[in-house]
């Protein structure tokens, strides 16, 4: 099949998915996704070192103030719900970033850290922990705050490094991101092995690099929610750009898309979403890779539907993973990144084995 025929085929698929029947299918899938999200929130609120019954939580939500004891109410409102909301925000942000990067590179194996964000976050977190351990920005600790800055700086550096002659070719951009990420990740690893005098901070850094979700204050959660909402809104005008990129950049350019502006916009929005996720929970793998991949297989390539469903499923996935991380050895915890890897990798391998074919973005 030649490029023109492939472009027509994808265009027809997208047009069908935007029809009335496509809208009904989207609403049906979105309803199912929301039901799954609500179920994951309820299960996560119930489970923990201190069990709170489902009946008591539902009764409290219905207005029965006596349904929960003061201890249960404190645990629910100050520990579990903030952590659940935080996990949901991170999962949605990583999934949205994954959709954007996969659409940009036209590769379902691209993830939110493809341009070196994880390496920049690692160095930033290391600097924060070892040089400014008591620093705090807007209520976020040293590791999170400096990781956020490190992520942004790394993205800017990688983009500038790959840019040549007023253009940013995809292959140099990918290679620059890979090289910079490896260098920065290894640089942060040096600090972990420097000696016993920093063993406590080294352990904290190691845990943070595997992803760790804590119960933030509600003021930090509001700020994180605003960041996610802003990122989600910025994704809306990028939806048709992603659909046209699926047909090829030359085809998109013929239809009036300014390729460099569109590419830069996708990178900026995806990187900000990834940096926000890093700020909240460290480096958590497989969410931004697996969720868009699975949703695309279920819902098809139309990016309006893909962005909506990926954000909801991503939130559910990370809430479930974090619930497993904090309950499987309660009161001890695993880093949530370990759980997402153990869940995500086998699922991804199964899907790849089952499909045994490429599919269009």
Secondary structure as GFF3:
##gff-version 3
##sequence-region A 1 361
A	DSSP	alpha_helix	3	17	.	.	.	ID=ss1
A	DSSP	alpha_helix	20	46	.	.	.	ID=ss2
A	DSSP	alpha_helix	54	61	.	.	.	ID=ss3
A	DSSP	three_ten_helix	65	67	.	.	.	ID=ss4
A	DSSP	alpha_helix	70	75	.	.	.	ID=ss5
A	DSSP	pi_helix	76	80	.	.	.	ID=ss6
A	DSSP	alpha_helix	81	105	.	.	.	ID=ss7
A	DSSP	alpha_helix	117	131	.	.	.	ID=ss8
A	DSSP	alpha_helix	142	162	.	.	.	ID=ss9
A	DSSP	alpha_helix	170	192	.	.	.	ID=ss10
A	DSSP	three_ten_helix	196	198	.	.	.	ID=ss11
A	DSSP	alpha_helix	199	209	.	.	.	ID=ss12
A	DSSP	alpha_helix	218	236	.	.	.	ID=ss13
A	DSSP	alpha_helix	239	245	.	.	.	ID=ss14
A	DSSP	alpha_helix	249	254	.	.	.	ID=ss15
A	DSSP	alpha_helix	259	281	.	.	.	ID=ss16
A	DSSP	alpha_helix	287	299	.	.	.	ID=ss17
A	DSSP	alpha_helix	303	327	.	.	.	ID=ss18
A	DSSP	alpha_helix	336	355	.	.	.	ID=ss19
###
